[in-house]
């Protein structure tokens, strides 16, 4: 599983960070950083929630 961020859509709203702080971090400059681009399968449910809750639909999961 790999997390993909569409940088053209992402507004760094930090919704994803609130769901999975181990994977997402919004910097002080309002830039989304991926802390773990290939997180463990055990996190899938939370990451799917982050993808669904992204206000700009900037996140996706690639298997």
KAGI-V140300 format. One record per backbone hydrogen bond with DSSP energy under -0.5 kcal/mol. CO is the residue of the C=O (numbers start at 1). NH is the residue of the N-H. E is the energy in kcal/mol with one decimal. If there is no record, write none. Layout:
BEGIN
co->[CO & CO]
nh->[NH & NH]
e->[E & E]
END
This chain:
BEGIN
co->[2 & 4 & 5 & 6 & 6 & 14 & 15 & 16 & 16 & 20 & 20 & 23 & 23 & 25 & 25 & 27 & 31 & 33 & 33 & 36 & 37 & 40 & 41 & 43 & 44 & 45 & 46 & 47 & 48 & 49 & 50 & 51 & 54 & 58 & 60 & 62]
nh->[62 & 60 & 7 & 9 & 10 & 18 & 19 & 19 & 20 & 23 & 24 & 35 & 36 & 27 & 33 & 30 & 27 & 25 & 35 & 39 & 3 & 43 & 44 & 47 & 48 & 49 & 50 & 51 & 52 & 53 & 54 & 54 & 57 & 6 & 4 & 2]
e->[-2.9 & -1.9 & -1.1 & -1.4 & -2.2 & -1.8 & -1.0 & -0.6 & -2.8 & -1.6 & -2.4 & -3.3 & -0.9 & -0.6 & -3.6 & -1.9 & -2.6 & -1.9 & -0.7 & -0.6 & -2.5 & -2.1 & -2.1 & -2.4 & -2.9 & -1.7 & -2.0 & -2.4 & -2.4 & -2.1 & -0.9 & -0.6 & -1.2 & -3.2 & -2.7 & -2.4]
END
